[in-house]
């Protein structure tokens, strides 16, 4: 889920690096799939049969990774302002504001097992502004985890590194038994994005 336009003063990167080509070969909708794959390998965030809420899911690469892990008994519910051209028997996607969804989309469930978010506003090139917007998104994601993530559930969210990131880290440490910060290899060179992982939500 993204807004605005990317500023020309943003970092220069190669949009068709090895992860881009690997994603094409592996059938993923975006290179970002490898970020979640590495996070999963390291922290075992998702389990077979889990109910997953994927916020800002477009184009659907994180959902693709999650669908493989949860299997036919699990479910991915993906939300984004953009349509997601992906169809699977264990997934359902909705075009809507990720922070204004109706719990009815959880199909009778009141709590989820895992909350995923690779969301970010489009960067402005002004680091302090981008960090502040990232902080606001993370705060909203944690509010959703407070309400809908079950005890012992897990969360993963993108954050832009900066002073406010420490505030998010402290919040996660209060809410989860295990918390980590990790930068997957697939993050573009020069990017200041990283990921917070919260495991085993406190009751």
C-alpha positions as CSV (number, residue, x, y, z in Angstrom):
1,X,0.0,0.0,0.0
2,X,1.8,3.1,-1.2
3,X,1.1,6.8,-1.7
4,X,2.7,9.7,-3.5
5,X,5.6,9.6,-5.9
6,X,9.2,8.7,-5.4
7,X,11.5,11.7,-5.4
8,X,14.3,11.8,-7.9
9,X,16.8,12.4,-5.1
10,X,16.1,8.9,-3.6
11,X,18.9,6.4,-3.6
12,X,19.9,4.9,-6.9
13,X,19.3,1.2,-7.3
14,X,19.3,-1.4,-10.0
15,X,15.6,-2.5,-10.3
16,X,16.7,-5.7,-12.2
17,X,19.2,-7.1,-9.8
18,X,19.7,-10.9,-9.2
19,X,16.7,-11.0,-6.9
20,X,14.5,-9.5,-9.7
21,X,15.6,-12.2,-12.1
22,X,15.3,-15.0,-9.5
23,X,11.8,-13.9,-8.7
24,X,10.8,-14.2,-12.4
25,X,12.4,-17.6,-12.6
26,X,10.7,-18.9,-9.4
27,X,7.3,-17.5,-10.3
28,X,7.1,-14.9,-7.5
29,X,5.3,-11.6,-8.2
30,X,8.1,-9.5,-6.7
31,X,11.6,-9.8,-5.4
32,X,10.3,-9.0,-1.9
33,X,9.3,-12.7,-1.6
34,X,12.9,-13.5,-0.6
35,X,12.8,-11.1,2.3
36,X,10.0,-13.0,3.9
37,X,11.6,-16.4,2.9
38,X,14.8,-15.4,4.8
39,X,12.8,-14.1,7.8
40,X,10.9,-17.3,7.9
41,X,14.0,-19.5,7.7
42,X,15.6,-17.5,10.6
43,X,12.6,-17.1,12.9
44,X,10.0,-19.7,11.9
45,X,7.2,-17.0,12.0
46,X,4.6,-18.9,10.0
47,X,3.3,-22.5,10.7
48,X,1.2,-24.9,8.8
49,X,-2.5,-24.2,9.3
50,X,-2.0,-20.6,10.4
51,X,-4.4,-17.7,9.6
52,X,-2.3,-14.9,8.2
53,X,-3.3,-11.2,7.8
54,X,-1.1,-9.6,5.1
55,X,-1.3,-5.8,5.2
56,X,-0.4,-3.9,2.1
57,X,-0.2,-7.2,0.3
58,X,0.2,-6.0,-3.3
59,X,1.5,-7.3,-5.6
60,X,1.2,-10.5,-3.5
61,X,4.7,-12.0,-3.2
62,X,4.6,-12.2,0.6
63,X,1.2,-13.9,0.4
64,X,2.7,-16.4,-2.1
65,X,5.4,-17.4,0.4
66,X,2.9,-17.6,3.2
67,X,0.5,-19.8,1.2
68,X,3.2,-22.4,0.6
69,X,3.9,-22.6,4.3
70,X,0.4,-22.7,5.7
71,X,-0.8,-25.4,3.3
72,X,-4.4,-26.2,2.4
73,X,-5.6,-26.0,6.1
74,X,-4.3,-22.4,6.5
75,X,-5.6,-19.1,5.2
76,X,-4.1,-15.9,4.0
77,X,-6.2,-12.7,4.0
78,X,-4.5,-9.9,2.0
79,X,-5.4,-6.2,2.0
80,X,-4.2,-3.4,-0.2
81,X,-5.5,-0.3,-1.9
82,X,-4.4,-1.8,-5.1
83,X,-5.9,-5.0,-6.6
84,X,-4.0,-8.2,-6.2
85,X,-3.9,-10.4,-9.3
86,X,-3.4,-13.6,-7.4
87,X,-5.8,-16.5,-6.8
88,X,-5.5,-19.5,-4.6
89,X,-7.8,-21.8,-2.6
90,X,-6.2,-20.9,0.7
91,X,-6.1,-17.1,0.2
92,X,-8.5,-14.2,-0.3
93,X,-7.7,-10.7,-1.2
94,X,-9.5,-7.4,-0.7
95,X,-9.1,-3.9,-2.1
96,X,-9.4,-1.8,1.0
97,X,-7.6,0.4,3.5
98,X,-5.5,-2.0,5.7
99,X,-6.3,0.1,8.8
100,X,-10.1,0.2,8.2
101,X,-11.0,-3.4,7.5
102,X,-14.1,-5.1,8.7
103,X,-13.3,-8.2,10.9
104,X,-15.9,-10.1,8.9
105,X,-13.2,-10.8,6.3
106,X,-11.6,-13.1,8.8
107,X,-14.5,-15.5,8.0
108,X,-15.7,-16.2,11.5
109,X,-12.4,-16.1,13.2
110,X,-11.8,-13.4,15.8
111,X,-8.0,-13.7,16.0
112,X,-5.1,-14.3,13.6
113,X,-2.0,-16.3,14.1
114,X,0.4,-14.1,12.1
115,X,0.4,-10.4,11.1
116,X,2.6,-9.5,8.1
117,X,3.3,-6.0,6.8
118,X,5.7,-5.0,4.1
119,X,4.0,-1.7,3.8
120,X,5.7,1.6,3.3
121,X,4.7,5.0,2.0
122,X,6.5,6.0,-1.2
123,X,9.8,7.5,-0.1
124,X,10.2,11.3,-0.4
125,X,14.0,11.2,-0.4
126,X,13.9,13.2,2.9
127,X,15.0,10.6,5.4
128,X,13.4,12.3,8.5
129,X,10.1,12.4,6.7
130,X,10.2,8.8,5.5
131,X,11.2,7.7,9.0
132,X,8.3,9.6,10.6
133,X,5.8,8.1,8.2
134,X,7.2,4.6,8.8
135,X,6.9,5.1,12.5
136,X,3.2,6.0,12.1
137,X,2.5,2.9,10.0
138,X,4.2,0.7,12.6
139,X,2.2,2.2,15.4
140,X,-1.0,1.4,13.5
141,X,0.1,-2.1,12.8
142,X,0.8,-2.7,16.5
143,X,-2.7,-1.5,17.3
144,X,-4.1,-4.2,14.9
145,X,-1.9,-6.8,16.6
146,X,-3.2,-5.7,20.0
147,X,-6.8,-6.3,18.9
148,X,-6.6,-9.2,16.4
149,X,-3.4,-11.1,17.0
150,X,-3.9,-14.1,19.3
151,X,-1.7,-14.8,22.3
152,X,1.6,-16.5,21.2
153,X,1.0,-15.0,17.7
154,X,3.8,-13.4,15.6
155,X,4.2,-10.2,13.7
156,X,6.6,-8.9,11.1
157,X,6.8,-5.3,9.9
158,X,9.0,-3.1,7.8
159,X,10.5,0.0,9.3
160,X,12.9,2.7,8.1
161,X,15.8,2.9,10.5
162,X,16.1,6.0,12.5
163,X,15.5,7.4,16.0
164,X,11.8,6.5,16.0
165,X,12.7,2.9,15.2
166,X,13.9,2.5,18.8
167,X,10.5,3.5,20.1
168,X,8.9,0.7,18.0
169,X,11.5,-1.7,19.2
170,X,10.6,-0.9,22.8
171,X,6.9,-1.3,22.1
172,X,7.5,-4.7,20.5
173,X,9.6,-5.9,23.5
174,X,6.7,-5.1,25.8
175,X,4.2,-6.9,23.7
176,X,6.1,-10.0,22.6
177,X,8.3,-12.5,24.5
178,X,10.9,-12.5,21.7
179,X,11.8,-9.5,19.5
180,X,14.4,-9.1,16.8
181,X,15.5,-6.7,14.2
182,X,16.8,-8.2,10.9
183,X,17.8,-6.9,7.5
184,X,17.3,-9.6,4.8
185,X,19.8,-10.0,2.0
186,X,17.1,-9.1,-0.6
187,X,16.8,-5.5,0.8
188,X,18.2,-3.2,-1.9
189,X,21.7,-2.0,-1.4
190,X,21.8,1.4,0.3
191,X,18.2,1.1,1.6
192,X,17.6,1.9,5.2
193,X,14.6,-0.4,5.6
194,X,14.8,-3.2,8.0
195,X,12.3,-5.6,9.7
196,X,11.0,-6.0,13.2
197,X,10.0,-9.5,14.3
198,X,7.8,-10.1,17.3
199,X,7.3,-13.7,18.4
200,X,4.9,-15.1,21.0
201,X,2.6,-12.2,21.8
202,X,2.2,-11.8,25.5
203,X,-1.2,-12.7,26.9
